[in-house]
Amino acid sequence: MYAITGVTGHVGGAAARELLGRGEPVRAVVRDAAKGAGWSAAGARVVVADLGDRAALAEALRGCAGAFLMLPTDPAPADPDAAHRALADAIAGAVADSGVPHVVLLSSIGAELPEGTGPIRWLHHLENGLRATGTTVTAIRPWHFQEKAETLLGAVLGHGVYPVFGDSADVPTTMIATRDIGVVAADALLSPAPAGEVVDLDGPRYTERQVAEELSAALGRPLQVVTVPRPGWTQALVDGGLPPRMAAELAELYEAEHRGLYGAHGDRTVTCRTELAETLRRIVTALA
């Protein structure tokens, strides 16, 4: 049995579907029982547990051969740093209490760095917290999600604008489809490295202008690419609806990337193949 958190999201859902498709037993961990109905119909066992509830999460993980874990980002807390570190501690505590022998963590490129990376430093904290439990840890570190375009749909659909947080829209970066990450997670659950490992994910590279062009083609409408200068990043994020402290965290994440702080430092690399156009077509089809 494999416990999968985040099954209502992109990566957790892809991992659960991949395991079920291979005939493996899945325990789908959800916060809301109503959201588990579809997973019950698909053949998973559904359990209800909040990731911040150490006791409930430990019970959800207990007896499983492995678990897929993630650290959701919550923009609401007044002190996002303290809140996300506390959530990471609750997750690590649940792993220790449950005795689950192996966990696969959705981490991020840059998670080897303790500071200066915005929200990624919380994944650094969680990676180390999980390793301290004595369980075997597989940390999967992808670059950008191809599905990040979903977060820009408000500006895209409302104003015909594709915003870029950077000095240029023509710098290529690695972008990976979340369903590919889910497959890697399923593979890691079924064949864990005995001592644990960090798995870097590589994949296709695109510029933000290419993303805008592909999204424009999928939507059938023109988009204007607008670069947001660095001094305006935090305010632009606030104007987009984020609380100021979370906006500042994301601005730090962007700044670290533009300073070239992120790189592959794992034990091995897996190359993902899904192209951006396919992912964006799926997003637009879901909108329709």
Stockholm file with secondary structure:
# STOCKHOLM 1.0

chainA/1-288         MYAITGVTGHVGGAAARELLGRGEPVRAVVRDAAKGAGWSAAGARVVVADLGDRAALAEALRGCAGAFLMLPTDPAPADPDAAHRALADAIAGAVADSGVPHVVLLSSIGAELPEGTGPIRWLHHLENGLRATGTTVTAIRPWHFQEKAETLLGAVLGHGVYPVFGDSADVPTTMIATRDIGVVAADALLSPAPAGEVVDLDGPRYTERQVAEELSAALGRPLQVVTVPRPGWTQALVDGGLPPRMAAELAELYEAEHRGLYGAHGDRTVTCRTELAETLRRIVTALA
#=GR chainA/1-288 SS CEEESCTTSHHHHHHHHHHHHTTCCEEEEESSGGGGHHHHHTTCEEEECCTTCHHHHHHHHTTCSEEEECCCCCSCCSSHHHHHHHHHHHHHHHHHHHTCSEEEEECCTTTTCSSSSTTHHHHHHHHHHHHTTTSEEEEEECCEEGGGGGGGHHHHHHHSEEEEESSCSCCCEEEECHHHHHHHHHHHHHSCCTTCEEEEEECCEECHHHHHHHHHHHHTSCCEEEEECGGGHHHHHHHTTCCHHHHHHHHHHHHHHHTTCCCCCSSEEEECCCCHHHHHHHHHHHHC
#=GC SS_cons         CEEESCTTSHHHHHHHHHHHHTTCCEEEEESSGGGGHHHHHTTCEEEECCTTCHHHHHHHHTTCSEEEECCCCCSCCSSHHHHHHHHHHHHHHHHHHHTCSEEEEECCTTTTCSSSSTTHHHHHHHHHHHHTTTSEEEEEECCEEGGGGGGGHHHHHHHSEEEEESSCSCCCEEEECHHHHHHHHHHHHHSCCTTCEEEEEECCEECHHHHHHHHHHHHTSCCEEEEECGGGHHHHHHHTTCCHHHHHHHHHHHHHHHTTCCCCCSSEEEECCCCHHHHHHHHHHHHC
//
